[in-house]
């Protein structure tokens, strides 16, 4: 039996340990009483891990529902398909859904669990670094709509989160690096020492065999602890939980405008760079904060600027932020750092209001400087 590290949140626990994937049934049994399990995954993850998960849940009846991979599958149409399949299988309220996959599967399966028969339990079994350190923890579930990312959803905390970092050894390089964006975010918002350790450990964390390392285990553990502490204090994002949105206001806008050709972590990395520079530009952040963010993002091999095209169109970016979930009274609020490890807004609900004209001027200046630098370089 694997000895799991445990992080507790209100109503559920995150279990973390190498080898836990094959012990899912054992660790789930004391937590949920399932007449049957339905594992929801995508075709890429299914080929790698579905058989092992199904075997771990035996002898309880278990069904497998597989969707194509990719952010473009996280839609109301795919949610409708999943709920129809659950009804065809005659699933009842004693069904437990297992979300086996990355953030897309976790969000979609979680939203399906939140809404099927007005709510059934879900176990999050993340298989990407981003999902382990962020998407699987906190109870947010959602689908994307034409107006933007994650705009239709529900808070539905999991019954259990089971994270086995050894599965990260099969993660593509780009996805491993994308997951590190959320790790960097946790350091910036809450723990400067953790960010420094993460930057120093980058060679191991981005290595193809790094998933099985003790460094990866400790990195995932600390990130989960940081997010858990914030979520436990503010489950419904009414206050301090908003600091977890650092990098996401501009990041989500550019991710959507790219047609999701940008991975979520790549978009968040760009968003963190721009939002930390915006914080310095406004006089909110101490000088050097943005440089520290840029250094960490660069060490992870992540982009610091969006690619040319719609994702650099200032007017479209600003328009996309208007439908952001963090907008209040029609005004967009940003989660901005004061310094690495400290966020602004403790006395104002942890959000910093920035008017559109200011954001537009800032982005125009940033992209113009980037174009000049690129021209000078060659």
Order of alpha helices (4+ residues) and beta strands (2+ residues): beta-beta-alpha-beta-alpha-beta-alpha-beta-alpha-beta-beta-beta-beta-alpha-alpha-alpha-alpha-alpha-alpha-alpha-alpha-beta-beta-beta-beta-alpha
